[in-house]
Every structure is written in C-alpha cells, then in structure tokens.
Amino acid sequence: MATPDAVRHTTPARSNRDIRQIRLPRIAETGSAVWARTTESERADMNTNQAPAMSWQESIFTVLKQGGVRQIAYVPDAGHSHVIRRAQADPEIRDIVLTTEEEGVALVSGAWLGGQRAVLLMQSSGVGNCINMFSLLQCCRFPFLTLVTMRGEYAEFNPWQCPMGKSTQAAMEMMGITVLRASVPEEVSDLVSAGLDAAFEGGQQVAVLLSQRLIGRKQWEMK
C-alpha cells in the first residue's frame, strides 16, 4: 500500500489508472476525512451498476470536455458520480481524488499555472471546508470553476446537511465567488457553459450550484 509521502510525490507522468491505484488506498486510510458526510446508500450510488444518467448529467461532462477541461478534482459524491465515471474513462482527462475539498482549490489553481483547465466537483457540505483556501483565489486572481451538488434543501432527511446547505451561496459570495444556480434540467448545460467561459475566458471565480431538487429525492428504506 502506498504511503502518504508516496502519494504526494506522484509525478505527472503517471497515467490516470496508475494515479487511482495510488490515491484510492489513501482514501481508505483516511476514510473519516472523505466519507464522513456520506451514507452507505450514497456510497453505493458510486458503483458502476448505477442507473443510466439523466441527460443533464451527461451534458455537464460534454460542456467540460468541449471547453478544454483536462483535470477534474473531486471528493466522491453520488450527485457527481456520472461525470466522475466519464472522466475516469476518458484518456484526455485526468481525474484526481481528494481527501478534502480545500485541496481541490489549490489543485485547480496549480493546474492553471501549469497551462491546463481544471474543475472542482464537491457537495455543499464541503464548501465550508474551503472558505479559508478561497483566499488564494482572491489574492492571486486565479480563474476558478466549481460545480456543487446541493444538500440541506429539497426533502433533506439529514439535519446535519441543513446549516451548510442554507449558507452555501452566501458563504461563496462573501468570498468573492459568483454563484449560478441550476434548478431544472434545461438550465444545466447553459449555466455550466456560462460558468466555464466566465472563469477561463473572463478570469472570474464561479460556482454552479446543482439544486437538490434537480438531483432528485432520495429513496430510503425503513428498517
């Protein structure tokens, strides 16, 4: 099993497959940092046996691919699972698993310095972890795009998701990030495309929030 030091010193020359083989054991070792906000049902949704994606989920990947995104950083999340799997299968895109969301802010900034476009995928509960790191974006004026799946909104069953869910947009706007919100499938492609252009053509910092109602009501079995 790779050590944390081995992970930190992984060279860019490695393939996507090699990187996943190194990073995933680290996730298992620090599972509390990554999976603390997910349930067993959400983790199961990340399996490849998940139902076919809705068209708006595929449209997100299409926009990112056509927009020249070459790195996608993420903490595993059921709402982003389709885009994650598509990135993993695409040899032109490097998917990068994070142990915590604020790592992604630094990672996408570094990608830009290295000449590549990168996007951060996270859940609303992870936004709070990024607040201090967002200072990097403001001080250095890096372009930034994140796609955020929302919790704590429509038919939320977990009270721990509600405080950050209610504060996500305000927290990001206070840190100078422009927030766009997609509430219906027809809005998704256009808003993600607009966010991509605003970030990488206009030099802005942008978040596209994917509403909990858009993602769909979770089905839970009472035991």
N, C-alpha and C positions, 0 to 999 in steps of 0.2 A: 504494500500500500504506500502511495506517495506521501511524503511528509509535507507540512505547510510550506517549508522552505523550498522544496522541490516545485511546488505549485507556483510560488511567487517568481521563481526564476525560469519558468517555462518560456522558451524562445518562440518568436512569431513564426518560425519556420515549420512548426508542427501543424499537422492537419487538424480539421475540426474534430475528426474521430479521436485523434490522439489527445486533444485537449479535454474532450468529455471524459475520456478514460482516466485522466489525471484529476480533474476537478470533482467529479461525482463522489469519489471516496472522501474527499474533504467535506463535502456536503453531509455525508453520513456521520462523519466525526463531529461536526458542529451542527447537528440537526436542530438543536433548540434555537439556533440563530436564524435558520431558514424556514423551518416548518411550524414555528410557534403559533402563527396566525392561521394555519390551515387545518382543516378537519380531515378525517380519514376519507370521507366522501370526495372532498376536493382533490386529495392526492390521487384517488382512484381515477378521477377525471383526466389526469395527465397521461393515463395509459393509452397505448395506440389503438385500443379497442373502442375508444370513444366514438359516439355517433358522428356522422359526417357534419362538417362545419356549415354554419349558415353563410349565405353569400356575403354578408358584410364582413365576416371574419376573413374570408379569402381576399376580399377587396383590400383589406389592410395590408396584407403581405404583398399584393400586386403593386400598390402605391409605393411601398417601401422599396421594393425591388426595382421598379421603374425609376424611382427617384434617386437611385445610386447609393442606397444604404448598403454598406459592406460589413457592418458589425451590429449584432443585436444582443444587448446585455439584458439579463432578466434574473429575478428570483422566481422559481417555479410557481405558477398560478394557473388555475383551471380556466379562467377567462381568457388568458393569452395562449392557451395550450396549442391551438391550431397554428398560430403564427410561429410559435416556438418549433413545432414539428416541421413546418415548412422550411424554416431557417436551417434546421439540422440536416435536412435532406438536400439543401442547395449548396453545391460546391463553391459558389461565388460569395457566399455569406458565412461569416464566422459567428457562430452562436457562443455566447460566453455566460456561464452560470455564475451567479454572485452568491456570496454568503449573507450579504445585507445590502439594502438598496443604495445607501450612500456611496458604496464602492462604484456603482454604476455612473454616478455623476462625474467622478474623476476619470473613469474609464472612457466615457464618450468624449470628454474634453481632450484626453490624450489621443484618442483616435483622430480628432480634428487636427491636432498638431502634427500628427503623422500623415495627414493627407487623405483621410477616409471619413465618410459619414457614418455615424453610429447613432442608434436609438436605444433608449432605456424603456423597458417594459416593467411595470410594477402595479401593485394593488394599492388602493387608497390608504390602507393601514401602514404601508411602507413610506408614505410621504413624510410622516413625522420624523422618520429616521434621517431624512435628507436635509432638514432645514439648515443646519449649520454648514453643510457642504455646498448648499446653494450659493453661499457667499463667494465661492470660487467662480461661479458663472458671472456674478455681478462685477467682481474685481477685475477679472481677465476678459470679460465680454466674449466668452465663448458662445457660439451658436449651440442651441440645446433643444432637443425634442424628446419628450417622454409621452408614452401612452399609458393611461392609468385606468384600470378597471375599478369601478366604484363598489364599495360596501357601505353598510350603515344607512341604506336608503330604502328602496322598494322591497317590502316583505322580508326585511332583515330579521333573522332569528337569533343572532348572536349580539347581545348588548355591548360587548367589548369592541365591536366594529363601529358603533354609532358615533362616539365622540370625534374620532378622526375623520370618519366619513362626512360628518357635518362641517368639519373645519378645513377639509382638503382645499377647496377652491380659495378660500380666504387666506390660508397659510401660504399658498403658492403665489398669490397676487401680492401679498405683503413682501415677498422676496423678489419681486420684480418679474415674475413669470406671467406671460399672457396665457389665459385659460380659455380653451374652447370646449364645448360640451356637446356630445352626440347622444341624443335621446331616442332616436328612431333609426332603423337600418338605413334609410335613404340618405341620412346625413353623413354617415361614417366616412365613405370614400372621399367626399369633397372636403370634409374638415381635416382629415389626416393629410390630404394633399396640400391644403392651405397651410397647415402647421409645418409641413416639410419645407415648403417654399419660404415661409416666414423665417424659419430657423436658418436654413442653409443658403438661401439667396439674400435674405434681409438681415441676417446676423442677430436674430432675436432669440429669446428663450421662451419656448412654448410647451404647454401641456394640453393634450387632448384627453378629456375625461369621457370614458365609456360608461354610461349610466347603468345602474344595477338592473333597471327595468329592461334595458336593451339586451343585456346578457341573459336575462330570464330568471324566473323564480326557481329557486332550488326545491327539489323534492326530497323530503326527509321521511324516513320510516320510523314510527314509534315502536320501541322495543320494551 
